[in-house]
């Protein structure tokens, strides 16, 4: 569990409305560096995969996927830092260079925690699509329902830093206490979820057993493509903005939530 002991003074008073100022959140030095890292790391992974790991055949594909999972874990780790920093009053993407460097366990733990948040919110959607393979009205209703619960699940998962926070009772009760301001978060996260689905839907689909064995290389090839960059530039930027707004939501409503952090 993360402890928010004291409320530090806000960094500054903005002359812009908060929802406009939030769009500039990633534009700190650290935020710009991380956006560049998020965009160009897949190309580095691709080079390592093609010219170093490709000689190891199936093992190389597995190692390529592990490298990419570490990359995704770091992206989620930094976004969690953005939520945490904003929950204490931060206005711009934080500099985490003075913090302990996260190890592989930290990155995989963060990845699993965020996957758990999505699983809690979207398992009905996943089951429906697996059974019907249709993106019809019911599909989109389940999508909106999952997107409605996702912000609070992510906020609880990040600030409590625990899988125990993904308790449906805690999530529903917290939404009830902050219902009207919470509803303003939902459209932003619906857009973010659509961008995530767009990126996932463009991942290569192995057509046979042999392609499945080399799926790591197929995936890395996609991650090094222009298509990946075009889809992830708005995704990463909006994800940082959404992380900031989610943290500020806690800052504004911490007394109502009364999480004891």
Beta strands, then each sheet from edge to edge (+ up, - down):
end
